[in-house]
Amino acid sequence: MNVEVFVQNIKYYCAKKGVKPTNACKESGVGGSFISDINRGQTPSVAKVQMLADYLGVTTSELLGEKQPATGEGDLSPDASSVLAAYQQATPELRAAVRRVLGIDNP
């Protein structure tokens, strides 16, 4: 499991749902320290990953980043295309929030 990708995906799907990652972890039942524990090297149980994925409305594969990456420049998967389209249609405030959660400084 790529911890960096997993944590980034948690933050992304939380932003998409409009909930803070810590709140999502608490509300899903995995615990408020879930992300901190993962960042400290603890491997989450399959059950907890499933609980968080269910709460966020995604598959565990999506949450863990197990889908194949795009094969070439401009060659986005259907999911990536949908996400990009949704981002482009979002309000400037929502786009700014997504960039802030993902740690992206430039629009």
Backbone as numpy.savetxt, mean C-alpha at the origin, in Angstrom:
# Nx Ny Nz CAx CAy CAz Cx Cy Cz
10.12 -12.00 1.43 9.28 -10.82 1.43 10.16 -9.58 1.43
9.87 -8.67 0.54 10.58 -7.40 0.48 9.87 -6.42 1.43
10.49 -6.17 2.56 9.89 -5.34 3.61 9.57 -3.95 3.10
10.50 -3.36 2.37 10.31 -1.99 1.86 9.08 -1.91 0.94
8.94 -2.87 0.05 7.80 -2.90 -0.87 6.51 -3.13 -0.08
6.54 -4.04 0.87 5.37 -4.35 1.67 4.88 -3.11 2.43
5.77 -2.44 3.11 5.40 -1.24 3.87 4.91 -0.14 2.93
5.59 0.03 1.81 5.17 1.04 0.83 3.76 0.72 0.31
3.48 -0.54 0.06 2.15 -0.94 -0.42 1.09 -0.71 0.65
1.42 -0.99 1.91 0.47 -0.71 2.99 0.12 0.77 2.98
1.13 1.62 2.90 0.90 3.07 2.90 0.09 3.50 1.67
0.40 2.91 0.53 -0.30 3.26 -0.70 -1.79 2.91 -0.60
-2.08 1.66 -0.21 -3.47 1.22 -0.14 -4.23 1.93 0.98
-3.54 2.31 2.03 -4.19 3.10 3.08 -4.56 4.48 2.54
-3.65 5.10 1.80 -3.94 6.41 1.21 -5.11 6.31 0.24
-5.14 5.23 -0.52 -6.22 5.02 -1.47 -7.56 4.87 -0.75
-7.54 4.26 0.42 -8.75 4.06 1.21 -9.06 5.29 2.08
-8.07 6.19 2.21 -8.27 7.40 3.00 -8.14 7.19 4.50
-7.27 6.26 4.89 -7.07 5.97 6.30 -5.57 5.97 6.59
-5.21 6.40 7.79 -3.80 6.38 8.18 -3.36 4.93 8.41
-2.12 4.61 8.04 -1.64 3.23 8.19 -1.79 2.67 9.60
-1.47 3.47 10.61 -1.59 2.99 11.99 -3.04 2.66 12.32
-3.96 3.53 11.88 -5.38 3.26 12.13 -5.85 2.02 11.39
-5.38 1.85 10.16 -5.76 0.66 9.39 -5.29 -0.60 10.10
-4.09 -0.56 10.62 -3.55 -1.73 11.32 -4.37 -2.03 12.58
-4.70 -0.98 13.34 -5.52 -1.18 14.54 -6.90 -1.70 14.18
-7.55 -1.06 13.20 -8.92 -1.41 12.84 -9.03 -2.78 12.19
-7.97 -3.21 11.52 -7.98 -4.53 10.88 -7.73 -5.65 11.88
-7.19 -5.28 13.04 -6.92 -6.27 14.07 -5.49 -6.77 14.13
-4.61 -6.21 13.29 -3.22 -6.69 13.29 -2.37 -5.97 14.34
-2.87 -4.86 14.87 -2.16 -4.16 15.93 -1.49 -2.88 15.45
-1.50 -1.90 16.30 -0.95 -0.59 15.95 0.54 -0.56 15.70
1.27 -1.55 16.20 2.73 -1.58 16.01 3.14 -2.47 14.84
2.16 -2.93 14.04 2.43 -3.88 12.95 3.53 -3.39 12.01
3.44 -2.17 11.53 4.44 -1.65 10.58 5.80 -1.49 11.26
5.79 -0.98 12.48 7.06 -0.83 13.22 7.72 -2.19 13.44
6.91 -3.17 13.79 7.44 -4.53 14.00 8.08 -5.07 12.73
7.42 -4.85 11.60 7.96 -5.33 10.32 9.27 -4.61 10.00
9.29 -3.30 10.22 10.51 -2.53 9.96 11.67 -2.96 10.87
11.36 -3.53 12.03 12.39 -4.01 12.95 12.81 -5.45 12.64
12.24 -6.03 11.56 12.67 -7.35 11.15 11.75 -8.49 11.52
10.63 -8.18 12.16 9.69 -9.25 12.51 8.90 -9.68 11.27
8.78 -10.96 11.05 8.02 -11.48 9.92 6.56 -11.64 10.34
5.65 -11.00 9.61 4.23 -11.10 9.99 3.66 -12.47 9.66
2.66 -12.87 10.41 1.99 -14.14 10.11 1.13 -13.98 8.86
0.89 -15.09 8.21 0.02 -15.09 7.03 -1.36 -14.57 7.41
-1.83 -14.95 8.59 -3.16 -14.52 9.05 -3.23 -13.00 9.17
-2.19 -12.39 9.71 -2.22 -10.93 9.87 -2.14 -10.21 8.52
-1.33 -10.72 7.62 -1.26 -10.12 6.28 -2.63 -10.22 5.61
-3.29 -11.36 5.77 -4.62 -11.55 5.20 -5.64 -10.61 5.83
-5.57 -10.43 7.15 -6.50 -9.53 7.84 -6.36 -8.10 7.32
-5.12 -7.65 7.16 -4.89 -6.29 6.69 -5.31 -6.15 5.22
-5.00 -7.15 4.42 -5.40 -7.13 3.01 -6.93 -7.07 2.89
-7.62 -7.88 3.68 -9.09 -7.87 3.67 -9.62 -6.50 4.05
-9.05 -5.91 5.08 -9.48 -4.58 5.53 -9.30 -3.54 4.43
-8.17 -3.63 3.72 -7.87 -2.65 2.67 -8.54 -2.98 1.34
-9.16 -4.15 1.25 -9.86 -4.53 0.03 -8.95 -4.93 -1.12
-7.82 -5.54 -0.78 -6.86 -5.99 -1.79 -6.48 -7.43 -1.49
-5.79 -8.06 -2.43 -5.30 -9.42 -2.20 -3.99 -9.36 -1.42
-3.63 -10.48 -0.83 -2.34 -10.52 -0.15 -1.20 -10.35 -1.15
-1.38 -10.86 -2.36 -0.35 -10.69 -3.40 -0.14 -9.23 -3.73
-1.24 -8.48 -3.82 -1.11 -7.04 -4.10 -0.41 -6.34 -2.94
-0.80 -6.69 -1.72 -0.22 -6.04 -0.55 1.26 -6.35 -0.42
1.63 -7.59 -0.72 3.04 -7.99 -0.60 3.88 -7.59 -1.82
3.22 -7.12 -2.88 3.95 -6.72 -4.08 4.44 -7.90 -4.89
3.69 -8.99 -4.87 4.11 -10.20 -5.58 3.75 -10.21 -7.06
3.00 -9.25 -7.50 2.64 -9.20 -8.93 3.89 -8.88 -9.74
3.92 -9.36 -10.97 5.05 -9.12 -11.86 5.14 -7.63 -12.18
6.34 -7.06 -12.17 6.51 -5.66 -12.56 6.27 -5.47 -14.05
6.02 -4.24 -14.45 5.86 -3.91 -15.87 7.14 -4.30 -16.60
7.00 -4.76 -17.85 8.16 -5.28 -18.58 8.90 -4.22 -19.37
8.33 -3.07 -19.55 9.01 -2.04 -20.32 8.43 -0.67 -20.04
9.13 0.35 -20.46 8.68 1.71 -20.23 7.33 1.92 -20.90
6.37 2.43 -20.17 5.05 2.67 -20.70 4.20 1.42 -20.77
4.75 0.28 -20.36 4.03 -0.99 -20.40 3.48 -1.28 -19.01
2.35 -0.64 -18.68 1.78 -0.79 -17.35 0.80 -1.95 -17.33
0.77 -2.65 -16.22 -0.24 -3.69 -16.04 -1.60 -3.03 -15.96
-2.68 -3.78 -16.17 -4.01 -3.17 -16.06 -4.24 -2.53 -14.70
-3.74 -3.15 -13.62 -3.89 -2.57 -12.29 -3.14 -1.25 -12.18
-1.92 -1.20 -12.69 -1.13 0.03 -12.64 -1.79 1.12 -13.47
-2.35 0.75 -14.60 -3.04 1.73 -15.44 -4.24 2.30 -14.72
-4.98 1.45 -14.01 -6.15 1.91 -13.25 -5.74 2.85 -12.13
-4.67 2.49 -11.44 -4.19 3.33 -10.35 -3.72 4.68 -10.89
-2.99 4.66 -11.98 -2.51 5.90 -12.58 -3.68 6.77 -13.01
-4.69 6.18 -13.63 -5.87 6.94 -14.07 -6.60 7.54 -12.87
-6.75 6.77 -11.81 -7.42 7.27 -10.61 -6.62 8.42 -9.99
-5.31 8.27 -9.95 -4.46 9.32 -9.40 -4.60 10.60 -10.21
-4.58 10.47 -11.53 -4.67 11.64 -12.40 -6.01 12.35 -12.29
-7.06 11.62 -11.93 -8.38 12.20 -11.80 -8.65 12.72 -10.38
-7.78 12.41 -9.46 -7.97 12.82 -8.07 -7.80 14.33 -7.92
-8.36 14.85 -6.84 -8.22 16.27 -6.55 -6.76 16.57 -6.21
-6.34 17.82 -6.39 -4.96 18.17 -6.03 -4.63 17.86 -4.57
-5.61 17.99 -3.70 -5.38 17.72 -2.28 -5.11 16.23 -2.04
-5.89 15.38 -2.72 -5.70 13.95 -2.58 -4.37 13.51 -3.18
-4.01 14.08 -4.34 -2.72 13.74 -4.95 -1.58 14.16 -4.02
-1.71 15.32 -3.38 -0.68 15.78 -2.45 -0.59 14.83 -1.26
-1.73 14.35 -0.77 -1.74 13.41 0.35 -1.07 12.10 -0.03
-1.34 11.61 -1.22 -0.72 10.37 -1.69 0.79 10.55 -1.79
1.21 11.67 -2.38 2.65 11.92 -2.49 3.30 12.00 -1.11
2.61 12.62 -0.17 3.14 12.77 1.19 3.28 11.39 1.85
2.27 10.55 1.72 2.31 9.21 2.32 3.41 8.38 1.69
3.59 8.51 0.38 4.62 7.72 -0.32 6.00 8.35 -0.23
6.08 9.54 0.34 7.37 10.20 0.46 7.90 10.77 -0.83
6.98 11.16 -1.73 7.36 11.73 -3.02 7.20 13.24 -2.91
8.28 13.97 -3.14 8.24 15.43 -2.98 7.71 16.17 -4.20
8.00 15.68 -5.38 7.60 16.40 -6.61 6.27 15.89 -7.12
5.43 16.80 -7.69 4.13 16.37 -8.23 4.26 15.47 -9.44
